[in-house]
Amino acid sequence: MWGPAVRRACARGASLSRALGSRAPPGGAAAAAAQASIHRLPCEFPSARYYSTVADGHDDDAAWNAAWGDATAELTTAEMPFEESAGRLRKLLQTELLLHTDLQDRPERFFRAHRALGRHAVPHGPGFFIRFTVQYNLFAGTVLAVGSEDQVAKLHDMQKAGQLGCFGLTEKFAGVQSGLVVNTTAEWDADTDTFVINTPNDGAKKNWISQGFTADKAVVMASLKVGGKDCGPHAFLMDLRHDDGTVAPGVVMDDMGRKTTGNDLDNAWLHFDNVTVPKDALLNRYCDVVDGQYVQKVKGMRPFDMIGQRLYTGRIAVAQAALEYRRALFEVTKRYSDNKMSPSMNGAFALSNIPQLKAIYAEADETGARVDAFVARCEELLIDCIKEERLPSPTLIDAIATCKIRAVETSIDLCFRLKQEVGSFALMDDAGFKHMDFLQCCKFAEGDSRILMQKLARDTMKRLKTDRWEGATEDEVRLSLKLSEDMASEIAASGDKQKAWDDNFRTVYALAEATMDRVEDSVWD
């Protein structure tokens, strides 16, 4: 199924992955060696960057790697209050090692920073990684995507001051399983030249907003209304707190409560009660309100489409984080099992040589190398789009969705099975398994895996229904025809198209898997 290019990339990745996985620390008890190594993970930059996107060059300098490693080495935030964890990010911002604008100007560095912090989740949980990517990708990235020159300049001022931001999209009745739905409103007040932001009902309050309780500012997604006309979802840059830390008038917030992991991260709900924001709160690169009228500055360019660009960079970053977590967890566990000796009739042998463990280590090397190469290729192609200021093609958009799904789901599968095979080591506090719910966070971040799979399946169905069969695999054709026939029978009987889709969910997800198989190969063409 794989073309020669991907097979070569996988072969390179597999050999390097085996080398990384087989290193054992000299001397010491197995558990002590593993626990000692786990605390070095956040500042490790593997010299063999087979999963990266960029050839060694001016943007991949050792000095920046070392500085970033030093700056993030002590981010042991898992057990600290979220206010203190937020303070750590404020200080990291002020180092200006990674600028808010690097997503646009140095995307290689943006992704490299995410990879490094993905390893942080094994010893210290996912809280800081999520806080970090919300700040740089969702908050600052949205301002970069749809903000004017003056609004982007505010990011520099925020960074100097160590101010935090959050991204207010998901709502109580519109979460990750429901797609992009926005019921929060922003109504233009022509008398005062301001917008009034409201939460019209309990279901519309912003929910699970990472860094929402400690943030100074927010990019809030709200349905814009001008002169009684609904203009659709738009982004507003607004203050959540004053300089003295007090909450802005009309903003009500609280923390969502304790979670299974990542409690050094605040997740808030936000309610807006007639919150007045100035005219320049609307991120207005592509639209504005002029003389009381809504104006689209670039014909055919909806701001919400451009905000979607942050989903693409976020999906790559989340995929990388899941792969780094899996890689780090396997490295630590293998160091333990290499040093853990077990008795047998033929003498002592290392736990790593138990057949089931040996098999899963080999499988992780092979699968990891393949997915690493695929994610790296998607990152490379997306970086080209960012640098050339063009939208990714539909094929690349599908590939990015696929790489996020495949990276997360393979990591969940491998880590869960490793936990079942490694014995009591998985129960140890420092082993890293207690933070496996980080992968659960990855599963629904930047587009829930199931939602993305349904979209892939729907798009394949639409394409084949319009007789665009070129490039489709036999499995896609077979499953599309089966799904179409089965749905037609149910719709004829019940008249309910959505129920017919839901009742055939197994075929839907099988079609999505077939589509992802094709998409995974397409990026190497």
Buried (B, 14 or more C-beta within 10 A) or exposed (E): EBEEBBBEBBBBBBBBBBEBBBEBBEEEEBBBBBBBBBBEBBBBBBEEBBBBBBEEEEBBEEEBBEEBBEBBBEBBBBEBEBEEBBBBBBEBBEEEBBBBBBBBEBBBBBBBBBBBBBBBBBBBBBBBBBBBBBBBBBBBBBBBBBBBEEBBEBBEEBBEEBBBBBBBBBBBBBBBEEEBBBBBBBBBEEEEEBBBBBBEEEEBBBBBBBBBBBBBBBBBBBBBBBEEEEBBBBBBBBBBBEEEEEEBEBBEBEBBEEBEBBBBBBBBBBBBEEBBBBBBBBBBBBBBBEEEEBEEEEEEBBBBEBBBBBBBBBBBBBBBBBBBBBBBBBBBBBBBBBBBEEEEEEEEEBBBEBEEBBEBBBBBBBBBBBBBBBBBBBBBBBBBBBEEEEBBEEBBBBBBBBBBBBBBBBBBBBBEBBBEBBBEBBEBEBBBBBBBBBBBBBBBBBBBBBBBBBBBBBBBBEBBEEEEEEEBBEBBBBBBEBBBEBBEEBBEEEEEEEEBBEBBEEBBBBBBBBBBBBBBBBBBE
